[in-house]
Amino acid sequence: MFLILILAGIFMFVSIFIDYARIAAFKVQAERMTHAAMRSVMSAYDTSLREYGLFGYGDSSGEAIMAKVLNDSVKPSAVKDGFPILDIQWDTTSLSMERELGRYDIFNRQIQEDMKYRAPVDFTLEVVNRFKPMSEEMKEAAHTVDLLKKLQKLYDKREELLDEAIANQIESADTLMGLPALIMNPPSSAIYDEMLRETPETAAEVAARYADYLNKKQMDEGLPFNQQQYMLELARYRTGVGNVATGISMIIQPALQAHQTKLEEAQAKIEEARKINEEMKRVIAEGENRSQNASYEKVGNSTLPGTTAPSTGSGSESKSTRSLASELVRADTLFDQLNANVRSQNSDFTNVRNDSMELNMQLRTVTVTSGVSIKPAVRQASQVTERYMDTYVRSGASNVILQSKQLLESGRGSDAQRKANDKESKGKLKDVKRILSQIEKGSSGSNEAFKQLEEYYNANIAFNEASREEGKKAEIAGDPYDSGGDAMNGMDSLFGGMAGLVDSLGDELFQNEYALAYFNSMDFGQLLGWTEGSGDAGEVFKLENQELEYIVYGFHNPSGNIAAAYAEIFGMRLAIRTAEGLVENSKLGNPLLVLSAAILYGITNAIADMVKLAKEGSVELSKYIKVKLTYRDHLRLFLLMHSNNERKMSRMLALIRLNTGVNLDEKQTYASGNTRSSIKLWFLPGVTRSIGAVMGSEDQVEDGRFFIDRKADYSY
């Protein structure tokens, strides 16, 4: 009995460990089977997405795959007389799929997984390295163009206002052009008496013949009408007097109106020009602090791997040109002097008007009153009028208006050459705009593919609850300074993107490289051939030939993306060439002349670069850096400039859906499976249940079977 009791105790102890060993093996096996089932489920991915390096669950039934794998895993052994230690039974299973590939975070993660092993990342770093040595030059060039562009517009507006003020003075003075001839022609300090012969045409002739008029009038007085000898001569005299008086009135009245309005306008324009001059001072003072310069400096100071091109210089020429900007500011004394001249003209006209009206009043009394002293009034009016004409109308050293014009012209030594440069630049820009317009209107193909693409794009934007933003239409400004400024703004964006790349090789880099790796771009040479009349528009504007351009710009029409790429490449070439032009023309002196010559140089060479890029397939980065850039290299840079990652991803997703027919908004990438299984306990189920309860386990024992729950997650 004692031995039986000892053996029973040992048996109980050993049996508990046997069941616990079976439970441990059961747990491991259930875990493995659950994970194997999930791997089998996720192996049924959509093969069409592999073309784009993506994984999304296919159209198979995941529950069916999971059930088959689990059931096959517990089939009885084919070995005869085998002894199953683990009689596993599956109680319940469940499968849930989630995390659609069309979601930005999921799509972005798969892009990172695909691109982190690809070589183009190194090439991107190399491209940035190519721009590194020219960062200082471009910084100074962009800074100089930005400042001088603002000053040029202010300068031209200020000078235009001053010219208009001078024109108002001239217009006012010209209203008195006919007055001297009515008073005394030619002017003289003395008026000698004359006989009545012809009709008097001036006030001086009226005064010279006045004595003879009175004498003959007295001789005819009292005589019968038929006996009067001088009736016709007296009538001609009175007619002449009336004509002269009327003529003076007809000149003075409009002249008064002109002087009151035009000279007031002149003063207002001078004051407005003074304000613009003050604005120029403010722009120059604030121009030294430009926030965009930080991006250029960050790229220039970076320590990226790869070969660095030789430096292009320190940008000292551009900086030197910018330092001369203060020469464009007019002295405050100039505006004071111009205002004083206007006030003087107004005062002098008042004297002319007063003396002319006094003369006019006496002219109207000479035929009705005897003994009028008209000669002093004529001489006074003539002297005042002649002085006004010499001061404001006639050419000569004493002409105040001419002096003002000469004073203004002395500060415009280079304006004529600058305007000639601007005219030539506008002509060349007109040719570029014509080509751009031809591209925008050139496609006659169907828009069906683009309409479908837009529908997919909008659906993905809505799916991600993102904001939609329309692409900005491609434009090249007709004004050379606006065109140059826009080009430099583009370089600000480019170096800003590069600076972000230097800080962190993050999501944007991988997305850009993914777009370059999997999507097609246009043949730029084919586009040039079409603009020259030798290409096929249907081939040039096909959607499958401009996928990368669409990702960058997002236009849902055949020509918008190509036109935007053309305009932006021209802008980039213009910016680089304008920077060169600032160096080439830095010795011209006047900063605005340097700017206009630099922009003309930039436009001319940018046009040549566009042709070279189309015909040879590549173009040198700049005159000083002999590094080749292809059309796709330019697009690689533009992806950095247009840093709208969410819309960029939606465009890629829309293109993938269009090309594969697979809606990525419905393709799950994450599976979560749950299983409940059990084995029959061999020994002491009550004890095992008690021990389990004591240990706080979630496992359950029911009717002599041990149940466990297992969960497995799997993600592409």
C-alpha positions in Angstrom: 0.0 0.0 0.0 2.8 2.3 0.9 4.4 1.7 -2.5 1.1 2.2 -4.3 0.7 5.6 -2.5 4.2 6.6 -3.4 3.7 5.5 -7.1 0.4 7.3 -7.2 2.0 10.6 -6.0 4.8 10.2 -8.5 2.3 9.4 -11.3 0.2 12.5 -10.5 3.3 14.7 -10.5 4.6 13.3 -13.8 1.2 13.4 -15.5 0.8 17.1 -14.7 4.2 17.8 -16.4 3.1 15.6 -19.3 0.0 17.7 -19.9 1.9 20.9 -19.4 4.5 19.8 -21.9 1.7 19.0 -24.4 0.2 22.5 -23.6 3.5 24.2 -24.3 4.0 22.3 -27.6 0.4 23.1 -28.5 0.9 26.8 -27.9 4.0 26.9 -30.1 2.3 24.8 -32.8 -0.8 27.0 -32.8 1.3 30.1 -33.0 3.2 28.7 -36.0 0.1 27.5 -37.7 -1.6 30.9 -37.3 1.4 32.8 -38.7 1.7 30.3 -41.6 -2.0 30.8 -42.4 -1.5 34.6 -42.4 1.5 34.3 -44.7 -0.4 32.1 -47.0 -3.3 34.6 -47.1 -0.9 37.6 -47.8 0.9 35.6 -50.5 -2.2 36.2 -52.7 -1.1 39.7 -53.6 -2.2 41.6 -56.8 0.6 40.8 -59.3 -0.3 43.8 -61.5 0.9 46.2 -58.8 4.4 44.6 -58.7 5.1 46.5 -61.9 5.2 49.6 -59.7 7.0 47.9 -56.8 3.8 47.8 -54.7 2.0 45.1 -52.7 -1.8 45.0 -52.2 -4.0 42.1 -51.5 -5.6 40.5 -54.5 -9.1 39.2 -55.3 -8.8 35.8 -53.6 -10.9 34.9 -50.5 -8.6 35.4 -47.5 -11.0 33.4 -45.2 -10.9 30.4 -47.6 -7.1 30.4 -47.8 -6.8 30.7 -44.1 -9.3 27.9 -43.4 -7.6 25.6 -45.9 -4.1 26.1 -44.5 -5.3 25.6 -40.9 -7.3 22.5 -41.7 -4.5 21.0 -43.7 -2.1 21.5 -40.8 -4.1 19.2 -38.5 -4.9 16.3 -40.8 -4.2 12.9 -39.3 -0.8 11.5 -39.9 -0.6 9.0 -42.8 1.8 6.9 -40.7 0.1 3.6 -39.7 -0.3 3.0 -36.0 0.9 6.6 -35.4 0.2 8.0 -31.9 -1.0 11.7 -32.1 0.4 13.5 -29.1 -1.4 16.8 -30.1 -4.9 16.2 -31.3 -5.4 19.9 -32.3 -8.9 21.0 -33.3 -9.8 24.5 -34.7 -12.7 26.0 -32.9 -13.1 29.4 -34.6 -11.1 31.6 -37.0 -11.5 35.2 -38.2 -9.7 37.4 -40.6 -9.8 41.2 -41.1 -8.1 43.2 -43.8 -7.4 47.0 -43.5 -4.9 49.8 -44.3 -5.7 50.5 -47.9 -2.7 51.1 -50.3 -4.4 54.4 -51.4 -3.8 56.0 -48.0 -0.9 58.4 -48.1 0.9 56.9 -45.1 0.7 53.3 -46.4 1.7 54.3 -50.0 4.5 56.4 -48.7 5.8 53.5 -46.5 5.8 51.1 -49.5 7.6 53.7 -51.6 10.3 54.0 -48.9 10.6 50.2 -48.8 11.0 50.0 -52.5 13.4 52.9 -53.0 15.7 52.6 -50.1 17.8 50.0 -52.0 17.8 51.9 -55.3 20.8 53.8 -56.8 19.0 57.0 -58.0 19.3 58.4 -54.5 23.0 58.7 -55.0 22.4 60.4 -58.3 20.0 62.9 -56.7 22.8 63.8 -54.2 25.1 64.2 -57.1 22.7 66.6 -58.8 22.5 68.7 -55.7 26.3 68.6 -55.5 26.4 70.0 -59.0 24.5 73.1 -57.8 26.5 73.5 -54.7 29.5 75.4 -56.2 27.2 77.9 -57.9 25.0 78.5 -54.8 26.9 81.7 -53.8 26.7 83.1 -57.3 23.1 82.2 -57.6 22.3 83.7 -54.2 23.9 87.0 -55.1 22.3 87.0 -58.5 18.8 86.2 -57.2 19.3 88.9 -54.5 20.5 91.5 -57.0 17.7 90.7 -59.5 15.1 90.8 -56.8 16.3 94.2 -55.5 16.9 95.8 -58.8 13.6 94.5 -60.3 11.7 96.3 -57.5 13.8 99.4 -57.9 13.4 99.3 -61.7 9.7 99.5 -61.5 9.8 102.2 -58.9 12.5 104.1 -60.9 10.5 104.0 -64.1 7.3 105.1 -62.3 9.1 107.9 -60.6 10.7 109.2 -63.8 7.4 108.8 -65.6 5.7 111.0 -63.0 8.5 113.6 -63.2 8.2 113.6 -67.0 4.5 114.0 -66.8 4.9 116.9 -64.4 7.3 118.6 -66.9 4.8 117.8 -69.6 2.1 119.5 -67.6 4.2 122.6 -67.3 4.9 122.6 -71.0 1.3 122.1 -71.8 0.3 125.0 -69.6 3.0 127.3 -71.0 2.1 126.4 -74.6 -1.4 127.9 -74.1 0.2 131.3 -74.2 2.1 130.7 -77.5 -0.1 133.1 -79.5 -0.2 135.9 -76.9 3.1 137.7 -77.8 2.0 138.1 -81.4 -1.3 139.7 -80.3 0.4 142.2 -78.0 3.6 143.3 -79.9 5.1 141.6 -82.9 8.1 141.9 -82.9 8.6 143.0 -79.3 10.2 146.5 -78.8 10.8 148.9 -76.0 9.2 151.8 -77.9 6.0 152.3 -79.7 6.1 155.0 -82.5 3.0 156.6 -83.9 1.7 155.5 -87.2 -0.9 156.5 -89.7 -4.1 154.6 -90.2 -3.7 152.4 -93.2 -4.5 148.7 -92.6 -6.4 146.9 -89.9 -4.3 146.7 -86.7 -3.4 143.1 -85.8 -1.6 143.7 -82.5 -2.1 145.8 -79.4 1.1 147.7 -80.3 -0.4 148.6 -83.7 -3.6 149.7 -82.0 -1.5 152.0 -79.7 0.7 153.3 -82.5 -2.3 154.3 -84.6 -4.4 155.5 -81.8 -3.4 159.2 -82.2 -4.2 159.2 -85.9 -7.5 157.4 -85.1 -8.5 160.2 -82.7 -7.5 162.9 -85.1 -9.5 161.5 -88.1 -12.4 160.7 -85.9 -12.5 164.3 -84.8 -12.3 165.5 -88.4 -15.3 163.3 -89.4 -17.4 164.3 -86.4 -20.3 166.6 -87.1 -20.1 166.0 -90.9 -23.0 164.5 -92.8 -22.6 160.8 -93.4 -21.9 161.3 -97.1 -19.2 163.8 -96.4 -17.2 161.7 -93.9 -13.7 161.0 -95.4 -12.3 158.4 -92.9 -15.3 156.3 -92.2 -13.8 153.1 -93.7 -10.4 153.6 -92.0 -12.0 154.2 -88.7 -14.2 151.1 -89.1 -11.2 149.0 -89.9 -9.4 150.3 -86.8 -12.3 149.5 -84.5 -12.6 146.0 -86.1 -8.9 145.5 -85.5 -9.2 146.6 -81.9 -12.1 144.2 -81.3 -10.2 141.3 -82.9 -7.1 141.9 -80.7 -9.1 142.2 -77.6 -11.1 139.1 -78.4 -8.0 137.2 -79.3 -6.3 138.1 -76.0 -9.4 136.9 -74.1 -9.6 133.7 -76.1 -6.0 132.9 -75.1 -6.1 134.0 -71.4 -9.2 132.1 -70.4 -8.0 128.6 -71.6 -4.6 129.4 -70.3 -6.0 130.2 -66.8 -7.9 126.9 -66.8 -4.8 125.0 -67.9 -2.5 126.6 -65.4 -5.0 126.0 -62.6 -5.4 122.3 -63.4 -2.2 121.2 -65.1 0.2 122.9 -62.6 -1.8 121.5 -59.7 -1.4 118.1 -61.3 2.3 118.7 -61.8 2.8 119.5 -58.1 0.8 116.4 -57.1 3.0 114.2 -59.5 6.2 115.7 -58.1 5.0 114.8 -54.6 4.0 111.3 -55.6 7.5 110.9 -57.3 9.0 112.1 -54.0 7.1 109.3 -52.1 8.3 106.7 -54.6 11.8 108.0 -54.1 11.4 107.4 -50.4 10.1 104.0 -51.1 13.2 103.2 -53.1 15.3 104.2 -50.1 13.3 101.8 -48.0 13.6 99.0 -50.5 17.3 99.4 -50.6 17.6 99.5 -46.8 15.5 96.4 -46.4 17.0 94.6 -49.4 20.1 93.5 -47.6 18.1 91.1 -45.5 16.6 88.4 -47.7 15.2 85.3 -46.1 15.6 83.1 -49.2 19.4 83.5 -49.0 19.5 80.9 -46.1 18.6 78.1 -48.5 21.5 79.0 -50.9 23.9 79.1 -47.9 22.7 75.8 -46.5 23.3 74.1 -49.9 26.7 75.8 -50.3 27.8 74.8 -46.8 26.6 71.2 -47.1 28.9 68.2 -46.9 27.1 65.9 -49.4 29.0 62.9 -50.7 30.1 62.8 -54.4 32.3 64.9 -56.6 31.9 68.6 -56.4 32.2 70.7 -59.5 34.6 73.7 -59.5 33.4 76.9 -58.0 32.0 79.6 -60.2 33.0 82.5 -58.0 31.9 84.4 -54.9 29.2 86.5 -56.5 31.2 89.6 -55.9 30.2 91.1 -59.3 26.5 90.8 -58.5 27.1 92.2 -55.0 29.0 95.1 -56.5 26.2 95.9 -58.9 23.7 95.8 -56.0 25.8 98.1 -53.9 25.3 100.8 -56.6 21.6 100.8 -56.2 21.7 103.9 -54.0 22.8 105.9 -57.1 19.2 105.4 -58.4 17.8 107.5 -55.6 17.2 111.2 -56.4 18.3 114.0 -54.1 15.5 115.6 -52.1 16.6 119.0 -53.3 15.6 118.0 -56.8 11.9 117.7 -55.8 12.1 121.0 -53.9 13.5 122.7 -57.0 10.9 121.2 -59.3 8.1 122.3 -57.0 9.6 125.8 -56.8 9.7 126.0 -60.6 6.0 125.1 -60.7 5.1 127.7 -58.1 7.2 130.3 -60.0 5.4 129.5 -63.3 2.0 129.9 -61.6 3.1 133.2 -60.1 4.5 134.5 -63.5 1.3 133.5 -65.3 -0.7 135.4 -62.8 1.3 138.5 -63.7 0.8 137.8 -67.4 -2.9 137.4 -66.9 -3.3 140.5 -64.8 -1.4 142.7 -67.3 -3.1 141.2 -70.3 -6.5 141.7 -68.8 -5.6 145.3 -67.9 -4.5 145.8 -71.5 -7.7 144.2 -72.7 -9.8 146.5 -70.6 -8.1 149.5 -72.1 -8.4 148.1 -75.7 -12.1 148.0 -75.2 -12.2 151.7 -74.2 -10.0 153.2 -76.9 -12.9 153.4 -79.4 -15.3 154.9 -77.0 -13.2 157.2 -74.9 -10.6 159.8 -75.9 -7.3 160.2 -74.3 -6.7 156.6 -73.2 -3.0 156.0 -72.3 -2.7 152.6 -73.9 1.1 152.5 -74.8 2.3 151.9 -71.2 -0.2 149.0 -70.8 1.0 147.5 -74.1 4.7 147.8 -73.1 4.0 146.3 -69.6 2.0 143.4 -71.0 4.6 142.8 -73.7 7.5 142.8 -71.2 5.8 140.4 -68.8 4.6 138.1 -71.5 8.1 138.0 -73.2 9.7 137.3 -69.9 7.2 134.4 -69.3 7.9 133.0 -72.9 11.6 133.2 -72.4 11.4 131.5 -69.0 8.9 128.7 -69.9 8.4 128.4 -73.6 11.3 129.4 -75.9 14.5 127.5 -76.1 17.4 129.2 -74.3 19.5 129.2 -71.3 16.9 131.0 -69.3 14.2 128.4 -69.9 13.4 126.9 -66.5 11.5 123.9 -67.9 14.4 123.0 -70.1 16.7 123.3 -67.2 14.4 120.9 -65.3 14.4 118.5 -68.2 18.2 118.6 -68.4 18.5 118.1 -64.7 16.3 115.0 -65.0 18.2 113.7 -68.0 21.5 114.0 -66.2 20.4 111.2 -63.9 19.3 109.0 -66.9 22.6 108.5 -68.6 22.0 104.9 -69.5 18.2 104.9 -70.0 18.4 104.9 -73.8 20.6 101.9 -73.9 18.6 100.2 -71.2 15.3 100.7 -73.2 17.0 99.4 -76.3 18.0 96.3 -74.4 14.5 96.0 -73.0 13.0 96.3 -76.5 15.2 93.5 -77.8 14.5 91.3 -74.7 10.7 91.8 -75.3 11.1 90.7 -78.9 12.9 87.5 -77.9 10.4 86.8 -75.1 7.6 87.3 -77.6 9.0 84.4 -79.7 9.2 82.2 -76.6 5.7 83.1 -75.6 4.6 82.2 -79.1 6.0 78.7 -78.8 4.4 78.3 -75.4 1.1 79.4 -76.8 1.5 76.9 -79.7 2.1 74.1 -77.1 -0.9 75.1 -75.1 -3.2 75.1 -78.1 -1.4 72.3 -80.0 -3.1 69.1 -78.8 -6.0 67.9 -80.9 -6.1 64.5 -79.2 -8.8 63.0 -77.1 -9.2 64.1 -73.5 -10.9 60.9 -72.3 -7.8 59.5 -70.6 -7.2 62.8 -68.8 -10.9 62.9 -67.7 -10.6 59.4 -66.3 -7.4 60.3 -64.6 -9.0 63.4 -63.0 -11.8 61.2 -61.7 -9.4 58.8 -60.1 -7.3 61.7 -58.7 -10.4 63.4 -57.1 -11.5 60.1 -55.7 -8.1 59.6 -54.0 -8.1 63.1 -52.7 -11.5 62.6 -51.2 -10.5 59.2 -49.8 -7.5 60.8 -47.9 -9.6 63.9 -47.0 -6.9 66.1 -48.5 -7.3 69.5 -50.1 -7.3 69.8 -53.8 -5.3 72.6 -55.4 -5.4 73.5 -59.1 -2.2 73.7 -61.0 -0.9 77.1 -61.9 -1.0 77.8 -65.7 2.3 78.0 -67.4 3.2 81.6 -68.1 6.2 83.5 -69.4 6.0 87.2 -68.6 6.3 89.6 -71.5 8.1 92.1 -69.4 11.9 91.2 -69.2 12.2 92.2 -65.6 9.1 90.2 -64.5 10.4 87.3 -66.5 13.8 87.5 -64.9 12.3 87.9 -61.4 10.0 84.9 -61.9 13.1 82.9 -63.0 15.0 83.8 -59.9 11.9 83.0 -57.7 12.1 79.5 -59.3 15.7 79.2 -58.2 14.7 80.2 -54.7 12.2 77.4 -54.7 14.8 75.0 -56.2 17.5 75.8 -53.6 14.8 75.7 -50.9 14.0 72.1 -51.9 17.7 71.3 -52.0 18.2 72.7 -48.5 15.3 70.5 -47.3 17.0 67.6 -48.9 20.3 68.4 -47.2 18.5 68.5 -43.8 16.9 65.2 -44.2 16.8 62.4 -46.8 13.1 62.0 -46.0 9.8 61.1 -47.7 10.1 63.7 -50.5 13.3 62.3 -51.8 12.0 58.8 -52.0 8.7 59.9 -53.6 10.6 61.9 -56.2 12.9 59.0 -57.0 10.0 56.6 -57.1 8.2 58.9 -59.7 11.4 59.0 -61.8 11.8 55.2 -61.6 8.3 54.1 -62.6 6.8 56.9 -64.8 7.5 58.0 -68.3 8.3 61.5 -69.5 8.1 63.3 -72.8 10.8 63.3 -75.5 11.8 67.0 -75.5 13.4 66.7 -79.0 10.1 65.4 -80.3 8.4 68.4 -78.9 10.8 70.8 -80.7 10.2 68.9 -83.9 6.5 69.3 -83.5 6.8 73.1 -82.9 8.8 73.3 -86.1 6.1 71.4 -88.0 7.7 67.9 -88.3 6.3 66.0 -85.4 3.1 64.1 -84.6 0.9 66.0 -82.0 -0.9 62.8 -81.1 2.3 61.2 -80.1 3.8 64.2 -78.3 0.7 64.8 -76.1 -0.2 61.2 -75.2 -0.8 60.8 -71.5 1.6 57.8 -71.3 4.4 60.1 -72.6 3.9 62.8 -70.0 3.2 60.9 -66.7 6.2 62.5 -64.9 5.2 65.9 -66.0 1.6 65.3 -64.7 3.0 64.2 -61.3 5.0 67.5 -61.2 2.2 69.9 -62.4 -1.1 68.1 -62.2 -3.0 69.4 -65.2 -5.7 67.2 -66.5 -5.4 68.1 -70.2 -3.0 67.0 -72.9 -1.0 70.2 -73.1 -1.0 71.8 -69.7 1.8 69.7 -68.2 4.1 69.9 -71.2 3.6 73.7 -71.5 4.4 74.0 -67.7 7.6 71.9 -68.1 8.7 74.0 -71.1 8.1 77.3 -69.3 9.9 76.1 -66.2 12.9 74.8 -68.0 13.2 78.1 -69.8 12.8 79.9 -66.5 15.6 77.8 -64.9 17.9 78.4 -67.9 17.1 82.1 -67.8 18.0 82.3 -64.1 21.3 80.6 -64.6 22.2 82.6 -67.7 21.1 85.9 -66.1 23.5 85.2 -63.2 26.2 84.8 -65.8 25.0 88.0 -67.5 25.4 89.9 -64.3 29.1 88.9 -64.2 29.6 89.6 -67.9 28.1 93.1 -67.8 29.1 94.2 -64.3 31.4 96.9 -65.7 28.6 98.9 -67.3 28.2 100.9 -64.1 24.5 101.9 -63.9 22.8 99.0 -62.0 19.7 99.1 -64.1 21.7 99.0 -67.3 23.6 96.0 -65.9 20.3 94.3 -65.0 18.8 94.9 -68.5 21.9 93.7 -70.2 22.1 90.7 -68.0 18.5 89.8 -68.7 19.0 90.2 -72.4 22.1 87.9 -72.1 20.0 85.5 -70.1 17.1 85.4 -72.5 19.3 85.0 -75.6 21.3 82.1 -74.1 18.3 80.5 -72.5 16.6 80.2 -75.9 19.8 78.7 -77.3 19.9 76.2 -74.4 16.3 75.1 -75.1 17.3 74.3 -78.7 20.4 72.5 -77.6 18.5 70.5 -75.0 16.1 69.4 -77.7 18.6 68.5 -80.4 21.4 67.1 -78.3 19.5 65.7 -75.4 21.4 67.6 -72.7 22.7 71.0 -71.9 25.6 72.2 -69.7 24.6 73.4 -66.3 26.2 76.8 -66.9 29.1 78.5 -68.7 31.4 77.8 -65.8 30.2 74.3 -64.8 30.5 71.8 -67.6 28.1 69.3 -66.2 25.4 67.8 -68.5 21.7 68.0 -67.5 19.1 66.0 -69.5 15.4 66.8 -69.7 14.6 64.2 -67.0 17.3 65.8 -64.8 15.4 69.1 -65.0 12.2 67.3 -64.0 14.0 65.7 -61.1 14.8 69.2 -59.9 11.3 70.5 -60.5 10.0 67.7 -58.3 12.0 69.4 -55.5 10.6 72.8 -56.4 7.0 71.7 -56.3 7.0 70.2 -52.8 3.2 69.3 -52.6 3.7 65.7 -51.4 0.1 64.8 -50.8 -1.2 65.9 -54.2 2.0 64.4 -55.7 1.1 61.0 -54.2 -2.5 61.2 -55.3 -1.4 61.8 -58.9 0.9 58.8 -58.8 -1.9 56.7 -57.3 -4.3 57.9 -60.0 -1.8 57.0 -62.8 -1.2 53.5 -61.3 -5.0 53.0 -61.2 -5.4 54.1 -64.8 -2.5 52.0 -66.0 -3.4 48.8 -64.1 -7.1 49.0 -63.6 -6.6 48.4 -59.9 -8.2 50.8 -57.4 -5.6 51.2 -54.7 -8.2 52.8 -52.4 -9.7 49.4 -52.1 -6.5 47.3 -51.9 -5.6 46.3 -48.3 -2.1 45.9 -47.2 -2.6 44.7 -43.6 -4.2 41.5 -42.4 -5.1 40.5 -38.8 -6.1 36.9 -38.1 -7.5 35.3 -34.9 -7.8 31.6 -34.2 -9.2 29.5 -31.3 -8.0 26.0 -31.0 -7.9 23.2 -28.4 -6.4 19.8 -27.4 -7.8 17.1 -25.1 -6.1 17.0 -21.7 -4.9 13.5 -20.7 -4.5 13.8 -17.0 -6.1 15.7 -14.2 -8.1 18.3 -16.1 -9.5 19.6 -12.8 -6.0 20.2 -11.3 -4.8 21.9 -14.6 -7.9 24.1 -14.5 -7.2 25.0 -10.9 -3.5 25.7 -11.6 -4.5 27.8 -14.6 -6.9 29.9 -12.5 -4.3 30.4 -9.8 -1.7 31.5 -12.4 -4.2 34.0 -13.9 -4.0 32.5 -17.4 -6.6 33.5 -20.0 -6.5 30.0 -21.4 -9.6 27.9 -20.7 -10.4 24.3 -19.9 -13.8 23.1 -20.9 -15.0 19.5 -20.8 -11.5 18.1 -20.6 -10.1 20.2 -23.5 -7.6 23.0 -23.3 -8.5 26.1 -25.4 -6.1 29.0 -26.5 -6.6 32.1 -28.6 -3.9 33.3 -31.0 -3.6 36.4 -33.1 -1.2 37.1 -36.0 -0.8 40.3 -38.0 0.9 40.7 -41.4 1.7 43.7 -43.4 3.3 44.2 -46.8 
